[in-house]
Structure formats: C-alpha cells, structure tokens
Amino acid sequence: MAKKALVTGITGQDGSYLAEFLLKKGYDVFGLERRASTKNRGNIKHIESEIHFISGDMLDSNSLIRAISEAQPDEIYNLAAQSFVAESWHQKRYTHEVNSSGVINLLEAVYEVKPDAKVYQAGTSEMFGKVQETPQKETTPFYPRSPYGIAKLAAYWTVVNFRESYSLFACSGLLFNHESPRRGLEFVTRKITNAVVQIKLGLIDKFFLGNIGTKRDWGFAGDYVAAMWLMLQQNEPDDFVIATGKTNTVRKFVELAFEAVNIKIESNGKKGVDEKYIRTDTGSVVLEINSKFFRPAEVYLLMGDSSKARKKLGWKPKVNFEELVRMMVKSDLKLLSKK
C-alpha cells in the first residue's frame, strides 16, 4: 500500500517541488489548500491531477482536524507560512498567527487524530539572525532579527515541546536560503533575475534593490525538499541544518545574472545607498540602490554547517550557486520571451 503524505503550502515553491518528489516515490499526495475565489496552482499545474486537495487553513483548527482525518497521512509536511521576511514588519500579528499559532493548531490536530504520523516543520536560517557564530549549526544560539524569524523560532520550540511532551515524531529543518525559477517575484533573487531579463529584452531600463552587501547561503529548492523527506525516514525525530556551507553576496548574484544574459556591467565604486551599476555598452544605469528596500534590522551574514545532515541523512546539495543563478535567468528569459 502506498504511503500517504499531507503537504501544507503545496502551491508554493517548496510545496511544488516536494509534491513532485513524493509522487515519484509513489506516495498518495494530499495538499491543504486555502479557500480562494481564484486558484493559485501555477507551480503545480503539471501535476495538479495527481494531487488530492483538501480545503483548510492553518488558523482553523477544525479544518486541520478534518484534513488529517480525511487523508490519514503517514507523513505531514508543514510548509504553509507567511514567508516573505520584508512583509513581516508590515503584518507582524498575521505572520505570528500563521507561522507560530498555526503550528500549534497543526500539532494539536495531529496529536488528537493521527499521533503516529511523522511531522516535518519548515524552520529557517532567519532564526539565527544576528549570528552568534559562523557557520551556523544546530547548536548555534538563535537571535532572530525580524517578526518572521521570531514567529518561526516560536514554532521551532513548539515542535520541540510536542516532541518531548507527547512523544510525537516531529522535527524541524533549519533550511538556509533556497531558490528556484518558482520563487515568487517579491523575493530578491527572483526580483533580480526577472529584472535583468527585462533589461535584456528592452522592457525596462533599470531596477532598484536594498542592501546588496548582505551575504547568504543559497541552494536549490529541489535539492532541499529531498532533505525534508529524509528527516522523516529516520527512526528518531531530530532537527537538521540544511545548507550548502558557502556564502555569496546579493551583489554577486546580480553580477552573475547579468553575465548570464551577456550584459557587462560595472559599479560606480561607491557603497551603500549611492551605489549604482552601469551597463558598459550603453553607459546607462541598470541598477540603483534605494534605502527604502533596507530592512529595519538587517541580517548581514548567514552560512550553514550541514555536516550533521550529510552524515546522518546522507544528504548533500547537487546544484551550486552559479548553476542556480543561470537556471533562474534561463527560466525567466523563456517566460518573458513568450509574453
């Protein structure tokens, strides 16, 4: 008999890659979907017919109980969240309710309906925030610097508490930045690749970013969902950092994106809000730094140590940073050329 998996946030970037992964493994995949007048299934359009959709909401305990009762899942992957860090400053309460209280609702429902189900909770490197050591690993002290990071940290400790108090198989993946062509346009990586392609096609002249000196540990989302699955195949629940162990600046991401469309750029040499990038063949400004895109409390460096996951799970990333940037640029070029 095929295993059953319930995935919240199934229409998002991670949810779509995870659904593909599980279907290839022979799972019956159930997706929790919020009621909306317009379905947002773009990321899973190609596998939509293979997924069993269940209406529900992380803030509605009864709908979660009903979803788990209907699916009777062996595994539950909670990827539902208000996941845009910048927006969390504008929607602090909502971010906390979905990302933290929603996890309590889910775990309560699991305990009541299907206590033998294995549960994966999506953690984040943003919980480390103002980092206390580099690289960051499972034992690194947390210091979140955004409402998003704070809410995710509360969810992390909720998972620990349910695991220790009720013996649930519940674990958290402390995933560092992972991107793909399916990343939303509001996220900085996709904002960059989409804007660079638009400049290449002559659709826009320039775009704006915030602090491009920040450093991140970027991987490919398709690689990271495999780690989620591996965590739930273990005999005992545990938490794992998932990362490449390499860090790059947003500035480097920009430069590689322009390189991928054969546009040469050069900096005006300044740093901070006065920094600009100029297209060398035309002399036109293609990127300007704007302080309105800076975070109220910046996270300057994130770099993960995934040695525990590599040893215990046998996981390692396959797509490197340069390949990731080229993949995203190529996808946006194909998408925008069609339009």
C-alpha positions as CSV (number, residue, x, y, z in Angstrom):
1,M,0.0,0.0,0.0
2,A,1.3,3.4,-1.0
3,K,2.3,5.8,1.8
4,K,0.2,8.9,2.3
5,A,1.6,12.5,2.7
6,L,-0.2,15.7,3.6
7,V,1.5,18.8,2.4
8,T,0.5,22.3,3.6
9,G,1.7,25.2,1.4
10,I,1.6,22.8,-1.5
11,T,1.2,25.5,-4.2
12,G,4.3,27.4,-3.1
13,Q,7.9,26.9,-4.3
14,D,8.9,24.2,-1.8
15,G,5.5,22.6,-1.8
16,S,5.5,22.1,-5.5
17,Y,9.0,20.5,-5.6
18,L,8.1,18.3,-2.6
19,A,4.9,17.1,-4.3
20,E,6.8,16.2,-7.4
21,F,9.4,14.3,-5.3
22,L,6.8,12.4,-3.3
23,L,4.8,11.4,-6.4
24,K,7.9,10.0,-7.9
25,K,8.4,8.0,-4.7
26,G,4.9,6.5,-5.2
27,Y,3.1,8.4,-2.4
28,D,-0.5,9.4,-2.4
29,V,-0.2,13.2,-2.0
30,F,-2.8,15.3,-0.3
31,G,-2.5,19.1,-0.4
32,L,-4.1,21.5,2.1
33,E,-5.4,24.4,0.1
34,R,-7.0,27.6,1.4
35,R,-10.3,28.6,0.0
36,A,-9.9,31.4,-2.6
37,S,-12.1,32.7,-5.4
38,T,-9.1,32.1,-7.8
39,K,-7.0,29.0,-7.6
40,N,-3.2,29.7,-7.4
41,R,-1.9,26.4,-8.8
42,G,0.7,27.7,-11.3
43,N,3.6,25.8,-9.6
44,I,1.8,22.5,-9.6
45,K,-0.3,22.8,-12.8
46,H,1.7,19.9,-14.4
47,I,0.8,17.5,-11.5
48,E,-2.5,19.0,-10.4
49,S,-4.5,16.0,-11.4
50,E,-2.3,13.7,-9.3
51,I,-2.9,15.6,-6.0
52,H,-5.8,15.2,-3.6
53,F,-6.8,18.7,-2.5
54,I,-8.4,19.3,0.9
55,S,-9.8,22.7,1.9
56,G,-8.3,24.1,5.1
57,D,-6.5,26.8,6.9
58,M,-3.7,26.9,9.4
59,L,-5.7,29.2,11.6
60,D,-8.8,27.0,11.6
61,S,-8.2,24.0,14.0
62,N,-11.3,22.2,12.9
63,S,-10.3,22.3,9.2
64,L,-6.9,20.8,10.2
65,I,-8.6,18.0,12.2
66,R,-10.8,17.3,9.2
67,A,-7.9,17.3,6.7
68,I,-5.9,14.9,8.8
69,S,-8.9,12.7,9.4
70,E,-9.6,12.5,5.7
71,A,-6.0,12.0,4.5
72,Q,-4.9,9.7,7.3
73,P,-1.3,10.6,6.4
74,D,1.8,8.7,7.3
75,E,3.8,11.9,6.9
76,I,2.9,15.6,7.2
77,Y,5.0,18.4,5.8
78,N,4.1,21.8,7.1
79,L,5.3,24.4,4.5
80,A,2.5,26.8,4.9
81,A,3.7,30.2,6.1
82,Q,3.8,34.0,5.6
83,S,7.2,33.5,4.1
84,F,8.2,37.0,2.9
85,V,10.6,38.4,5.5
86,A,10.1,42.1,4.5
87,E,6.4,41.8,4.7
88,S,6.5,40.5,8.2
89,W,7.3,44.0,9.5
90,H,4.0,45.2,8.0
91,Q,2.0,42.2,9.1
92,K,3.5,41.3,12.4
93,R,0.5,39.8,14.0
94,Y,-0.7,37.9,11.0
95,T,2.9,36.5,10.5
96,H,3.0,35.3,14.1
97,E,-0.5,33.7,13.9
98,V,0.2,31.8,10.7
99,N,3.8,30.9,11.3
100,S,3.6,30.1,15.0
101,S,0.0,29.7,16.2
102,G,-0.8,27.7,13.0
103,V,1.9,25.2,14.0
104,I,0.3,24.7,17.4
105,N,-3.1,24.1,15.7
106,L,-1.5,21.6,13.4
107,L,0.3,19.6,16.1
108,E,-2.7,19.6,18.3
109,A,-4.7,18.1,15.4
110,V,-2.0,15.5,14.8
111,Y,-2.0,14.5,18.5
112,E,-5.8,14.2,18.5
113,V,-6.3,12.4,15.2
114,K,-3.1,10.7,14.0
115,P,-0.4,10.7,16.7
116,D,1.6,8.1,14.8
117,A,2.1,10.5,11.8
118,K,5.6,11.9,11.3
119,V,5.7,15.7,11.1
120,Y,8.1,18.0,9.3
121,Q,8.2,21.7,10.3
122,A,9.8,24.2,8.0
123,G,12.3,26.2,10.0
124,T,14.6,28.9,8.6
125,S,18.1,30.4,8.8
126,E,16.4,33.7,9.8
127,M,16.1,32.2,13.3
128,F,19.9,32.7,13.6
129,G,19.5,36.4,12.5
130,K,22.3,38.3,14.2
131,V,24.6,35.3,14.1
132,Q,26.5,34.3,17.2
133,E,28.9,32.0,15.4
134,T,29.8,31.2,11.8
135,P,29.0,28.9,10.2
136,Q,25.6,28.3,12.0
137,K,24.8,24.7,13.1
138,E,22.1,23.0,15.2
139,T,23.7,24.1,18.5
140,T,24.2,27.8,17.5
141,P,22.2,30.2,19.7
142,F,19.3,31.8,18.0
143,Y,18.9,35.6,17.6
144,P,16.1,36.4,15.1
145,R,16.0,39.9,13.6
146,S,12.5,40.1,12.1
147,P,8.9,39.3,13.0
148,Y,9.2,36.4,10.6
149,G,12.3,34.9,12.3
150,I,10.7,35.4,15.8
151,A,7.5,33.6,14.7
152,K,9.5,30.7,13.1
153,L,11.6,30.4,16.3
154,A,8.4,30.1,18.4
155,A,7.2,27.3,16.0
156,Y,10.6,25.6,16.4
157,W,10.3,25.4,20.2
158,T,6.7,24.3,19.8
159,V,7.9,21.3,17.8
160,V,10.5,20.5,20.5
161,N,7.8,20.8,23.2
162,F,5.3,18.5,21.5
163,R,8.1,16.0,20.7
164,E,9.3,15.9,24.3
165,S,5.9,16.2,26.0
166,Y,3.7,13.9,23.8
167,S,6.3,11.7,22.0
168,L,5.3,12.9,18.6
169,F,7.7,12.3,15.7
170,A,8.1,15.9,14.9
171,C,11.2,17.6,13.6
172,S,12.3,20.9,12.1
173,G,14.5,21.6,9.1
174,L,16.6,24.7,9.6
175,L,16.8,25.5,5.9
176,F,19.0,28.2,4.7
177,N,18.1,30.2,1.6
178,H,16.9,28.0,-1.2
179,E,15.7,29.4,-4.5
180,S,14.4,28.3,-7.9
181,P,12.5,29.5,-11.0
182,R,9.3,29.0,-9.0
183,R,10.3,31.6,-6.4
184,G,7.9,34.5,-6.0
185,L,8.7,37.8,-7.7
186,E,8.8,39.7,-4.4
187,F,11.9,37.7,-3.2
188,V,15.2,39.4,-4.0
189,T,16.7,36.5,-6.1
190,R,13.7,36.3,-8.4
191,K,13.4,40.1,-8.5
192,I,16.9,40.2,-9.8
193,T,16.7,37.5,-12.5
194,N,13.3,38.8,-13.7
195,A,14.5,42.4,-13.9
196,V,17.8,41.5,-15.6
197,V,15.9,39.6,-18.3
198,Q,13.5,42.5,-18.7
199,I,16.5,44.8,-19.3
200,K,17.9,42.3,-21.8
201,L,14.6,42.3,-23.7
202,G,14.3,46.1,-23.5
203,L,11.2,46.0,-21.4
204,I,12.6,48.2,-18.6
205,D,15.7,50.4,-18.2
206,K,16.7,49.8,-14.6
207,F,15.6,48.4,-11.2
208,F,16.2,49.0,-7.5
209,L,17.5,47.0,-4.6
210,G,18.3,47.4,-1.0
211,N,21.5,46.3,0.8
212,I,23.4,44.2,-1.8
213,G,26.3,43.6,0.6
214,T,24.4,41.1,2.7
215,K,25.7,37.5,2.4
216,R,23.5,34.4,2.1
217,D,24.0,30.7,1.8
218,W,22.0,29.9,-1.4
219,G,20.9,26.5,-2.6
220,F,18.4,25.0,-5.0
221,A,14.9,24.3,-3.6
222,G,14.7,21.0,-5.5
223,D,17.7,19.7,-3.6
224,Y,16.3,20.8,-0.2
225,V,13.0,19.0,-0.4
226,A,14.9,15.7,-0.5
227,A,16.3,16.6,2.9
228,M,12.8,17.1,4.3
229,W,11.8,13.6,3.2
230,L,15.0,12.1,4.6
231,M,14.3,13.6,8.0
232,L,11.0,11.7,8.2
233,Q,12.6,8.4,7.2
234,Q,14.7,8.3,10.4
235,N,14.0,6.1,13.4
236,E,14.1,9.0,15.8
237,P,13.0,12.6,15.2
238,D,15.7,15.3,15.1
239,D,16.4,18.8,13.8
240,F,18.9,19.4,11.0
241,V,20.6,22.4,9.3
242,I,20.3,22.2,5.6
243,A,22.7,24.4,3.7
244,T,25.5,24.5,1.1
245,G,28.1,25.8,3.5
246,K,29.1,28.5,1.0
247,T,28.1,32.2,1.1
248,N,27.7,34.9,-1.6
249,T,26.6,38.5,-1.6
250,V,23.5,39.8,-3.3
251,R,25.9,41.9,-5.3
252,K,27.5,38.6,-6.7
253,F,24.0,37.3,-7.5
254,V,23.4,40.5,-9.6
255,E,26.7,40.2,-11.4
256,L,26.1,36.6,-12.3
257,A,22.6,37.3,-13.5
258,F,23.8,40.0,-15.9
259,E,26.6,37.7,-17.0
260,A,24.1,35.0,-17.9
261,V,22.4,37.3,-20.4
262,N,25.8,38.6,-21.8
263,I,25.4,42.1,-20.4
264,K,28.6,43.6,-19.0
265,I,28.2,46.0,-16.0
266,E,30.4,47.9,-13.7
267,S,29.9,49.6,-10.4
268,N,30.4,53.3,-9.8
269,G,32.7,52.3,-7.0
270,K,30.5,53.6,-4.2
271,K,29.0,51.5,-1.5
272,G,25.6,51.9,0.3
273,V,22.7,54.0,-1.0
274,D,24.8,55.8,-3.6
275,E,25.9,52.7,-5.3
276,K,24.9,52.2,-9.0
277,Y,25.6,49.7,-11.7
278,I,26.2,50.9,-15.2
279,R,25.8,48.9,-18.5
280,T,29.2,49.2,-20.2
281,D,27.9,49.1,-23.8
282,T,25.4,51.9,-23.4
283,G,26.6,53.8,-20.3
284,S,23.1,53.6,-18.9
285,V,22.3,52.9,-15.2
286,V,20.7,49.5,-14.8
287,L,20.6,49.2,-11.0
288,E,20.3,51.7,-8.2
289,I,20.4,51.1,-4.5
290,N,17.4,52.6,-2.7
291,S,17.2,52.8,1.1
292,K,13.5,52.0,1.2
293,F,14.4,48.4,0.5
294,F,16.7,48.1,3.5
295,R,15.4,46.1,6.5
296,P,14.7,47.8,9.8
297,A,17.1,45.3,11.4
298,E,19.4,43.7,8.9
299,V,20.8,40.2,8.8
300,Y,24.2,40.6,7.3
301,L,25.6,37.0,7.1
302,L,24.1,33.6,7.0
303,M,26.1,30.4,6.3
304,G,25.1,27.0,7.4
305,D,27.0,23.9,8.6
306,S,25.1,20.9,7.3
307,S,27.6,18.3,8.3
308,K,25.1,16.6,10.6
309,A,22.6,16.2,7.8
310,R,25.3,15.0,5.4
311,K,26.5,12.4,8.0
312,K,23.1,11.2,9.4
313,L,20.8,11.7,6.4
314,G,23.3,11.1,3.6
315,W,22.1,14.4,2.1
316,K,24.2,16.9,0.1
317,P,23.3,19.7,-2.4
318,K,23.7,18.9,-6.1
319,V,23.2,22.4,-7.7
320,N,25.8,25.0,-7.0
321,F,25.3,28.8,-6.7
322,E,26.4,29.6,-10.3
323,E,24.2,26.9,-11.7
324,L,21.2,28.2,-9.7
325,V,21.5,31.7,-11.0
326,R,21.8,30.6,-14.6
327,M,18.8,28.3,-14.1
328,M,16.6,31.1,-12.8
329,V,17.8,33.6,-15.5
330,K,17.1,31.0,-18.3
331,S,13.7,30.3,-16.9
332,D,12.7,34.0,-16.8
333,L,14.1,34.5,-20.3
334,K,11.9,31.7,-21.6
335,L,8.9,33.0,-19.7
336,L,9.2,36.7,-20.7
337,S,10.2,35.9,-24.3
338,K,6.9,34.1,-24.7
339,K,5.0,37.1,-23.3
